[in-house]
Amino acid sequence: MASPSAVPNADECRRAARKLGDLLAQLPLDEGGQWQEIEITSRNLANGLRVKGGPVDSHTTLGKTLLPQTLTSLLKSAINESVPDPTRRDAVYEILRVGANLCMDHDDNRGFLLEAGFPQTVVSLLEGYTESIPSNRYCGDPAPFANPDLRVIKTAIGVLLNCSIDYEPVKSRLIALEAAVTILRLSAAIYPPGSWMTAQSPAESSEGDLLESWNMRSGLSSWAWRAISELREDNRQTFSPDVLPLIVTPLLAFIPPHGSPSGVFVKPETSSTRRALLQVDFECLEEVCSLIEALVLDVEDIRLALARSTNINGSAGAQSSLAAILDFIERGEHPPVWNTEYSEEERASRVRSFGMYKAALVKVIVEVAGDDKNEDVLWEKGAGDDTFVGRMVSWIRTHKDLTTENARDDLIICSTLSLGNILRQERHASSLVEAPISLIPDLLSMLEPDADIKVKHGVVGLLKQMSHTPRVRPTLGSSGVLQKLAHSQVWAEKSDMAEIVEVSAIGVAKHLCTGIAENSCHLVLPVDDQDPELTAADQILALVRRSDSIAVKSEGTRVFVQVIKSLWSSDAASGSDMRRQNARKAVVIPEVAAALAQLVGRSRKYPILINEGVVALTLLSMFPGGGKIVVDAVLNPLPQEVSLRQSKPLASASNPTSASTGSASSSPIVVGPTRALDMLTTVLKSPETPPLIPVEVRANVCSLLGQLGKKGTVNEDDHRAADVDKVKSATRELLESSARISGGNGGALMSGAAKKALDAWAAGSS
């Protein structure tokens, strides 16, 4: 056998492998001496396998022998379904080294070891160590493993890494054995981040032993997270909800009060060790936040479990996993030792990363709240200070003044988005609007022009969810929500980069104005000291004209549909309230009519939008002076975004290359209506062409046409009779045809509406 300092060559490796087989055959005779010999033989073989290449490929040669089975049998004999006793521990360590070196970057040997059951036996070894951890250990204290055991555990994790990296058969087997969970349990117990700072040497150990222990613990942690990452790469459900406490526990190390290095760790000569341990702490935080985010985004059971929450240490009254995450988001800080160990540049870099980790967990909380199945769970304890809802409300109230030095945008964003996600039921929305919570003033205080757009997104999104509930709409309107939205410039040009916020704010306006005339007044009329051109209505209208987004244009225009319907309702119209009369005047303008006409013109695929536009135009035309505005709107050319759906060169079937031969061939193809009137005629004459237009929509088109041709709708003194005649001539035959419809499928409704329109025209010309 080679001397300890020499690296065994290929022949010596083969002899060592055969000797291990002989030693295995002799077990269990004279076990004490044999395990020492197994240790020495395995060490020599492991050292020889550290070297790859050369004239003889020992790895390939030995992999094809009985060595994989020998290693597995020796390991099984040594651990005997438990942790190895001290007489066998060193031999186990060397056997693991042989296995790790044999399969490194060698798929064939990985397969041979898997077939022999070696990786599976290594998992059993780690499970034995896991079961030996004291059950009453506090989660922040390192498990009391001796250095030789730490060395075995670390090497066992290294074996699993070497076996599984980029090799699916072993990876799949380890996933089935829940190896990642076992590794996580061990790593969490062996290396709780930050626990090294106050670690003390046992009475029988030296400071050197303590440093060696933490070097191994930190290295073990790094290998463990690499293995966990490898085993969950393609299988997000590697972890079940019951391991959540293990995953979130490292977050607690970054919540004040922080510990400070003590004992051997404050000595100048341990500076490099201290910095290395701080780096591993930081890596643990990064891995934990990444793992929590991935699991919550991809695994429903994890989202549900977090909402229902599992105690950190399983005891009654202990902190929940969800609370631990919330605590980290709210109070987590980097340890003060960063200030002395890192340069200003290094510290700034880590602080930025720390903020990114918090942002990832903010996303986690929002996702948990966004799961439909979690709404009632998160509300079930009410809105007290110690509940999820209460904490979100508290964050809003505490940080609503965004101008203060300690304001936390991230907490505002998290709380508003999360509350918005759990407001699917009327009673929940009402509880936030009504006493004792009465959250609306707090939300409105944050709607300032210079507020961060992400804050506006959260606040406006929450207001939108509240506005879905009819019961709270009057309260929202009277609280000044619409005026505050206008003041915040959420519809101003500078907000166009955040279309989702603009659309959410439009949604608030649309819901609040639905059926509530007073809220419509708030939208269209300026307050005492406000520029009339800065009302919410004017800003939305300007956005509709300015935007290139069909969604913004359509939804913005639908706000005016609801405003008009509510202001023209019987209750509002019959009242003598001058405020409502002024509001009606404010919307009977060419700009509103044009927007409604464009909504009709571009909505062939969406009959409900055509209907809304037609109804609103009909109501506008009933107001004094509204008729001529509506006639102009339906006759005026539509903008290109409506009439020119696509523009491409013309090419004939006989000359497919003609598109590039002249300017005439570049004419745009017109596939949409050029006027809103064209869409009205399309609705009347093409009921069989998909998408089918409901008869109610067609009947409403008849009503609009009847109103526009009715005597008095357009003042004869305005010389607008010719324009009305254009409307009549384009639609008369269609109305006459519709008036002759009989039978089912709404024929009577359509026939009656068409006859009423023709009768209105006849009465006007008599």
Sequence and secondary structure as in RCSB ss.txt:
>XXXX:A:sequence
MASPSAVPNADECRRAARKLGDLLAQLPLDEGGQWQEIEITSRNLANGLRVKGGPVDSHTTLGKTLLPQTLTSLL
KSAINESVPDPTRRDAVYEILRVGANLCMDHDDNRGFLLEAGFPQTVVSLLEGYTESIPSNRYCGDPAPFANPDL
RVIKTAIGVLLNCSIDYEPVKSRLIALEAAVTILRLSAAIYPPGSWMTAQSPAESSEGDLLESWNMRSGLSSWAW
RAISELREDNRQTFSPDVLPLIVTPLLAFIPPHGSPSGVFVKPETSSTRRALLQVDFECLEEVCSLIEALVLDVE
DIRLALARSTNINGSAGAQSSLAAILDFIERGEHPPVWNTEYSEEERASRVRSFGMYKAALVKVIVEVAGDDKNE
DVLWEKGAGDDTFVGRMVSWIRTHKDLTTENARDDLIICSTLSLGNILRQERHASSLVEAPISLIPDLLSMLEPD
ADIKVKHGVVGLLKQMSHTPRVRPTLGSSGVLQKLAHSQVWAEKSDMAEIVEVSAIGVAKHLCTGIAENSCHLVL
PVDDQDPELTAADQILALVRRSDSIAVKSEGTRVFVQVIKSLWSSDAASGSDMRRQNARKAVVIPEVAAALAQLV
GRSRKYPILINEGVVALTLLSMFPGGGKIVVDAVLNPLPQEVSLRQSKPLASASNPTSASTGSASSSPIVVGPTR
ALDMLTTVLKSPETPPLIPVEVRANVCSLLGQLGKKGTVNEDDHRAADVDKVKSATRELLESSARISGGNGGALM
SGAAKKALDAWAAGSS
>XXXX:A:secstr
   TTS   HHHHHHHHHHHHHHHHHTTTTHHHHHHHHHHHHHHHHHHHT   SSS HHHHHHTTTHHHHHHHHH
HHHHTTS   HHHHHHHHHHHHHHHHHHTT HHHHHHHHHHTHHHHHHHHHHHHHHTS TT  TTS     HHHH
HHHHHHHHHHHHHHTT HHHHHHHHHTTHHHHHHHHHHHH  TTGGGG    TT  HHHHHHHHHHHHHHHHHHH
HHHHHHHTT GGGS GGGHHHHHGGGGGGSSS     GGGGSGGGHHHHHHHHHHHHHHHHHHHHHHHHHHHH H
HHHHHHHH  BSSS TT  BHHHHHHHHHHH    TTHHHHS HHHHHHHHHHHHHHHHHHHHHHHHHHHSGGGH
HHHHTTTT TTSHHHHHHHHHHHH  TTSTT  HHHHHHHHHHHHHT  SHHHHHHHHSTTT  HHHHHTT  TT
S HHHHHHHHHHHHHHHT GGGHHHHHHTTHHHHHHHTTTTSGGGTT HHHHHHHHHHHHHHHTT HHHHHHHHS
  TTS GGGSHHHHHHHHHHH   HHHHHHHHHHHHHHHHHHTSHHHHHS  HHHHHHHHHH SHHHHHHHHHHH
HT TT HHHHHHHHHHHHHHHHSTTHHHHHHHHHHSB  HHHH S       SS TTGGGS GGGG     S SB
HHHHHHHHHH TTSSS   HHHHHHHHHHHHHHHSBTTB GGGT HHHHHHHHHHHHHHHHHHHT  STTTHHHH
HHHHHHHHHHHHHHH 
